[in-house]
Amino acid sequence: MSTLQPGVASVSSRALGVLLDSWRASSGPGYLALAERIRLLVLDGRLPVGTRLPSERELAAHLGVSRTTVAASYAALRDGGHLVSVRGSGSVVRLPARVTLPRPESTEGLLDLTKATLPAVEGVAEAAVLAAGRLGAYLETSGYDLVGRPVLREVIAERYRRRGLETHPDQILVTVGAQHAIALLARVLVSRGDRAVVEAPGYPHAFEALRLAGARLAPVSVTVDDGWDESSLLQTLRRTSPPVAYLMPDFHNPTGATMPADQRRRVLEAAAAEGTVVIADETMAELVIDEGAAGPGPMASYGPAVLIGSAGKSLWGGLRIGWIRAERPLVERLVRARSAGDLGTPVLEQLLTAELLGDFDRIKEERRLQLRRGRDRLVTGLREAFPSWTVPSPSGGLTTWAGLGAPVSSQLALAARREGLLLAAGPVFGVDGAFERFLRIPFSYPDADTDRTVEALARAWDRLGTVASPQAPLLASVV
Ligand SMILES: Cc1ncc(COP(=O)(O)O)c(C=O)c1O
């Protein structure tokens, strides 16, 4: 099946049909339902701006509708600024100059649940004062650097040592958040046309970074109950010998799965045999909620792996501090390549992060209590409101990957916008439009927002009406 990738200028009827899936189930006229669905795909980034849609005739034939229906849909999209007719190129997707989302019916602002983030931990302001006090020693310097201040690299190395992994500060490269770390690694390790193994569902901005570096993604399934499809993962590694595999072994985003120790060993052994660099994104690893639920320790304790960490979830996203732990030669390559994209991490944020990491045991406990409260409130609320859903209660991380029982995630996300909620529909976490039966919902927000989420989802679900009936057609839940 063809997938949509940036740089691919057109989408076939077949590929668009997969993305559209159950568009017909929307209430109202068929042409509007089709237009709404395409518009959501554009807003979600699943139909990248600049993509040429199939001709009206082709799409009508593929969907089994009249050409008039497709023509009316395209006209509605053109009216809304989501489609433009280009002479010689057909109908091309675009975003209106200013994206106007449907106005929520409530007068409150939209609650943005597309981000699974936490407010700052206690003590950030106090740590900032301490960090500012130390700034004098750096004011004679440029104030930014490509590799990270020694004080922070040492504190990060010490955290790995405390998790049982011997680490020298020279093995640490401080980045501008974990996303920057992923993009930098992708740029250095991937060449155009290379395969990259990823998880499906998985973290969409990692997909984007790998694709931007030229990678063709090879997805491997992860589920809430069974974790990684190990035989498929090992086979994909052997079949494609990819230069990189990007995995989230601890509290995987979005399923919450954690990879057992033995599996880590087998995966790393298979990857090493193919010369594949395993990038283990441990952004969520320290967000342990239940006693004894922590993963079995850093991935690099089980074989060769490059680790990514972040202060963004455990401390505060506003710090924009992440890091890479790798062997020295790779750290040196990354430092040499870095200047093309950015010139370094600011010193004040590094000093502030070093202050906070010194107090990490207290912070972990604060996060644990906060996340346990949020998770229990959300999971209980959802289970009560939606008895037909499957709502997992993950033992760490920030989100639950709810099973809706029907392939209606995009429609639900669209209906939820009208109720004041911004949600990323399930397919955002896949590489080719699957996961319509799932919705990722964060539990990292204050109680009032969690309650509002459940209430607004209940109203949105009611709007879908019969769509959510158990008779709705089944869609393969994984790619
Ligand atoms: C798995 C994963 N990796 C990386 C990131 C990016 O983290 P940062 O804010 O440090 O750039 C996120 C953010 O949501 C994430 O979920």
The ligand as an SDF file (V2000), in Angstrom:
LIG
                    3D

 16 16  0  0  0  0  0  0  0  0999 V2000
    8.1930    9.9450   22.7610 C   0  0  0  0  0  0  0  0  0  0  0  0
    8.5650   11.3850   22.7250 C   0  0  0  0  0  0  0  0  0  0  0  0
    9.8050   11.7310   22.3650 N   0  0  0  0  0  0  0  0  0  0  0  0
   10.1730   13.0210   22.2960 C   0  0  0  0  0  0  0  0  0  0  0  0
    9.2990   14.0330   22.6050 C   0  0  0  0  0  0  0  0  0  0  0  0
    9.7530   15.4620   22.4970 C   0  0  0  0  0  0  0  0  0  0  0  0
   10.2200   15.8960   23.7300 O   0  0  0  0  0  0  0  0  0  0  0  0
   10.8340   17.3370   23.9640 P   0  0  0  0  0  0  0  0  0  0  0  0
    9.7430   18.1890   24.5000 O   0  0  0  0  0  0  0  0  0  0  0  0
   11.9430   17.1320   24.9520 O   0  0  0  0  0  0  0  0  0  0  0  0
   11.3650   17.8480   22.6550 O   0  0  0  0  0  0  0  0  0  0  0  0
    8.0030   13.7090   23.0090 C   0  0  0  0  0  0  0  0  0  0  0  0
    7.0440   14.7750   23.3250 C   0  0  0  0  0  0  0  0  0  0  0  0
    5.8680   14.5590   23.4550 O   0  0  0  0  0  0  0  0  0  0  0  0
    7.6300   12.3520   23.0630 C   0  0  0  0  0  0  0  0  0  0  0  0
    6.3830   11.9920   23.4340 O   0  0  0  0  0  0  0  0  0  0  0  0
  1  2  1  0
  2  3  1  0
  2 15  2  0
  3  4  2  0
  4  5  1  0
  5  6  1  0
  5 12  2  0
  6  7  1  0
  7  8  1  0
  8  9  2  0
  8 10  1  0
  8 11  1  0
 12 13  1  0
 12 15  1  0
 13 14  2  0
 15 16  1  0
M  END
$$$$
